[in-house]
Amino acid sequence: MMQANGQATTTSVNMMAKDGVPPIGGSTKKHRQLVYKTATPVVFILFLLAIWQLGVRLLNTPKYLLPAPSDIWRAALKGFPDLLQAAGNTFAAALLGFLLSVLLGTAVALLMMASKWIRWGIQPYAVVLQTIPVVAIAPLVVIWLGPGMNSIVFISLIVAIFPIISNTNLGLSSTDRNLVQLMRMYKSGTWTTVWKLRFPYALPYMLGGMKISSGMAVIGAIIGEFVAGIGGGKGGLGMAITSAAVQMQTSFLFACTIAASLLGMAFYLSVAAISHFTLRHWHESAIGSDKD
């Protein structure tokens, strides 16, 4: 009798799983994993900050060499209006550079896909563009475009565009040959095949490139501000970092650096969220993350 009841219970659980209803305790386990994933890095960073704070106080390290986390926090609160304005200016430049890199990079990759002659002509220069140190060509950009937002956005574009071109071209070139032949059997044109087959197939690659490019756009904007930035209310985090370093305001320098890091992280997480919601219903990379 007990064995029969056990078999019935197992059968009902299996039926619930087949019908798409998770067994009891499945949602609790998933919530527990989410809490662990969120809490673990928070506890780890708090532990590191505690060691940092204690070590600086015990060793009596001067503030201009290595400020304690509490000193950085006070400097950030004291200069919060200037820090917020600088972060907003850098955000605007990085966002424009990132969006332009997505548009131009995707267009270049589509042209490279459309013709092998165009691909052979563009690809070496795209690689050269990635290998040239941005700091070396930044003064030329300032001469051509002048100091200010135009040069900063252009430098951010240069830094961020290569991952878009590379990943999009890789995705467009990796489409299943059998599916391409099937489209040709149905007399589909080149651009119809690209739009209805190659482009959706390349979407995960494109979004992967955007994740890389999003953080690089922030780096490019800050590099541009080092070279082409202007002071006052239009200055970004790059100018704030330079000013704090010259004046030996090390605590505020750390605060600006942390703000730049958080800005890059916000860019990356935003693109990662867009990627997840775009791919979660059909691509294995997003479906697998939902199952973890």
C-alpha positions in Angstrom: 0.0 0.0 0.0 2.8 2.5 0.9 4.7 1.5 -2.2 1.6 2.2 -4.3 1.2 5.7 -2.7 4.9 6.5 -3.3 4.5 5.5 -6.9 1.4 7.7 -7.2 3.2 10.7 -5.7 6.2 10.3 -8.1 3.8 10.0 -11.0 2.0 13.2 -10.0 5.2 15.1 -9.7 6.4 13.9 -13.1 3.1 14.9 -14.6 3.3 18.3 -13.1 6.8 18.7 -14.5 5.6 17.6 -17.9 2.7 20.0 -17.8 5.2 22.9 -17.2 4.3 23.3 -13.5 7.5 23.2 -11.3 7.4 20.8 -8.4 6.9 22.2 -4.9 10.1 23.8 -3.6 11.5 24.6 -7.1 10.7 28.3 -6.9 12.1 28.5 -3.3 15.4 26.9 -4.5 15.6 29.5 -7.4 15.0 32.4 -5.0 17.6 31.0 -2.6 20.2 30.8 -5.5 19.3 34.4 -6.5 19.9 35.6 -2.9 23.2 33.8 -2.8 24.4 35.2 -6.1 23.5 38.7 -5.0 24.8 38.5 -1.4 28.1 36.8 -2.2 29.7 39.7 -4.1 28.3 42.2 -1.7 29.8 40.4 1.3 33.1 40.0 -0.5 33.4 43.7 -1.3 32.4 44.7 2.3 35.1 42.4 3.5 37.7 44.0 1.3 36.6 47.5 2.3 36.9 46.5 6.0 40.5 45.2 5.5 41.3 48.4 3.5 39.9 50.7 6.2 41.6 48.8 9.0 45.0 48.5 7.2 45.2 52.3 6.3 44.3 53.2 9.9 46.8 50.8 11.5 49.7 51.8 9.2 48.9 55.5 9.4 49.1 55.8 5.6 48.9 59.4 4.4 45.7 60.4 2.6 47.5 61.7 -0.4 49.0 58.2 -0.9 46.1 55.9 -0.1 42.9 57.3 1.5 40.7 55.1 3.5 37.2 54.1 2.1 35.6 56.5 4.7 37.8 59.4 3.3 36.7 58.6 -0.2 33.1 58.5 0.9 33.3 61.9 2.6 35.1 63.4 -0.5 32.4 62.0 -2.7 29.6 63.5 -0.6 31.4 66.8 -0.4 31.9 67.1 -4.1 28.7 65.2 -5.1 27.2 68.0 -7.3 30.4 68.3 -9.3 30.8 64.5 -9.4 27.3 64.1 -10.6 27.6 66.7 -13.3 30.9 65.3 -14.5 29.4 61.8 -14.6 26.4 63.1 -16.6 28.7 64.7 -19.2 30.7 61.5 -19.6 27.5 59.5 -19.8 26.2 61.7 -22.7 29.5 61.4 -24.6 29.8 57.7 -24.1 26.2 57.1 -25.0 26.5 59.0 -28.3 29.8 57.2 -29.1 28.3 53.8 -28.3 25.1 54.4 -30.4 27.2 55.7 -33.4 29.5 52.7 -33.1 26.5 50.3 -33.2 25.0 52.1 -36.3 28.2 52.5 -38.2 29.7 49.1 -37.1 26.6 47.2 -38.2 26.5 49.1 -41.5 30.1 48.3 -42.2 29.6 44.6 -41.3 26.6 44.4 -43.7 28.6 45.9 -46.5 31.4 43.4 -45.8 28.9 40.6 -46.0 27.3 41.9 -49.2 30.6 41.8 -51.2 33.8 40.0 -50.8 35.6 42.9 -52.5 34.4 45.3 -49.9 35.3 42.9 -47.1 38.8 42.5 -48.5 39.1 46.2 -48.8 37.8 47.2 -45.3 38.9 44.4 -43.0 42.7 45.3 -42.9 41.9 48.9 -42.0 39.4 47.9 -39.3 42.2 45.8 -37.7 44.6 48.7 -38.0 42.1 51.0 -36.4 41.9 48.7 -33.4 45.7 48.4 -33.1 46.5 52.1 -33.2 46.9 53.6 -29.7 44.0 56.0 -29.2 46.2 58.4 -27.2 48.5 58.7 -30.2 45.8 59.9 -32.6 43.7 61.8 -30.1 45.7 65.1 -30.6 45.0 64.8 -34.3 41.3 64.4 -33.6 41.4 67.6 -31.5 43.1 69.5 -34.3 40.5 68.3 -36.8 37.3 68.6 -34.7 38.4 71.0 -32.0 38.2 70.5 -28.2 34.9 69.5 -26.6 32.1 67.1 -27.2 32.7 66.4 -30.9 36.2 65.1 -30.4 35.2 63.2 -27.2 32.4 61.4 -29.0 34.6 60.6 -32.0 37.3 59.1 -29.8 34.7 57.0 -28.0 33.4 55.9 -31.4 36.9 54.8 -32.5 37.5 52.8 -29.4 34.0 51.1 -29.4 33.4 50.3 -33.1 35.7 47.4 -33.7 33.9 44.8 -31.5 30.7 45.7 -33.3 32.2 45.2 -36.7 34.0 42.0 -35.7 31.2 40.3 -33.9 28.5 41.3 -36.4 30.6 40.1 -39.4 31.3 36.9 -37.5 27.6 36.3 -36.9 26.6 37.1 -40.5 29.3 34.8 -41.8 28.3 31.9 -39.5 24.8 31.3 -40.8 24.0 27.7 -41.5 24.9 26.9 -45.1 21.9 24.6 -45.6 19.5 27.4 -44.6 21.3 29.8 -47.0 20.9 27.3 -49.8 17.3 26.8 -48.9 16.7 30.6 -49.2 18.4 30.5 -52.7 16.2 27.7 -53.8 13.2 29.9 -53.0 14.8 32.7 -55.2 15.4 35.0 -52.3 17.6 38.0 -53.0 20.8 38.9 -51.2 19.3 41.5 -48.9 16.2 39.4 -48.3 18.4 36.6 -47.1 20.5 38.9 -45.0 17.4 40.5 -43.3 15.3 37.4 -42.8 18.0 34.8 -42.1 21.5 36.1 -41.6 20.6 39.1 -39.4 18.5 37.1 -36.9 21.2 34.4 -36.8 23.8 37.1 -36.1 21.8 38.8 -33.4 23.5 36.9 -30.4 26.9 37.8 -31.8 25.9 41.4 -32.3 24.7 41.7 -28.7 27.9 40.1 -27.5 29.8 42.7 -29.4 27.6 45.4 -27.9 28.4 44.2 -24.4 32.1 44.7 -25.1 31.6 47.9 -26.9 29.5 49.5 -24.1 32.3 49.4 -21.6 34.9 50.5 -24.2 32.7 53.5 -25.1 33.0 54.8 -21.5 36.8 54.2 -21.6 37.0 56.1 -24.9 35.0 59.0 -23.6 37.3 59.4 -20.6 40.4 59.2 -22.8 38.8 61.8 -25.0 38.2 64.0 -22.0 41.9 63.7 -20.9 42.9 65.1 -24.3 40.0 67.1 -25.7 38.0 67.9 -22.6 37.1 71.4 -21.4 36.7 72.6 -17.9 33.8 74.1 -16.1 30.3 72.7 -16.2 31.0 70.9 -19.5 33.8 68.8 -18.1 33.4 65.1 -17.6 35.0 62.5 -15.3 38.2 62.6 -17.3 38.7 66.3 -16.6 37.6 65.8 -12.9 40.3 63.0 -12.6 42.9 65.2 -14.1 42.1 68.2 -11.9 42.0 66.0 -8.7 45.4 64.5 -9.6 47.0 67.9 -10.2 45.7 69.2 -6.9 46.6 66.0 -5.0 43.0 65.5 -4.0 43.5 61.7 -3.8 40.3 61.0 -2.0 38.2 62.8 -4.7 40.4 61.1 -7.4 39.4 57.7 -6.1 35.7 58.9 -6.0 35.9 59.9 -9.7 37.6 56.6 -10.6 34.9 54.6 -8.8 32.2 56.7 -10.5 33.7 56.0 -13.9 33.8 52.3 -13.1 30.2 52.3 -12.0 29.2 54.2 -15.2 30.9 51.5 -17.3 29.2 48.8 -15.3 25.8 50.5 -15.8 26.4 50.5 -19.5 27.3 46.8 -19.6 24.4 45.7 -17.4 21.9 47.7 -19.5 23.1 46.0 -22.7 23.2 42.6 -20.9 19.6 43.1 -19.8 18.5 44.0 -23.4 20.4 40.9 -24.6 18.7 38.7 -22.1 15.2 39.9 -22.8 15.8 39.7 -26.6 17.2 36.1 -26.6 15.6 34.5 -23.6 12.7 32.8 -25.5 14.8 31.2 -28.3 18.6 31.2 -27.8 20.4 28.7 -25.7 22.7 31.3 -24.0 19.7 33.1 -22.4 17.6 30.0 -21.9 20.4 28.3 -20.1 20.9 31.3 -17.7 17.2 31.1 -16.8 17.6 27.4 -15.8 20.6 28.0 -13.5 
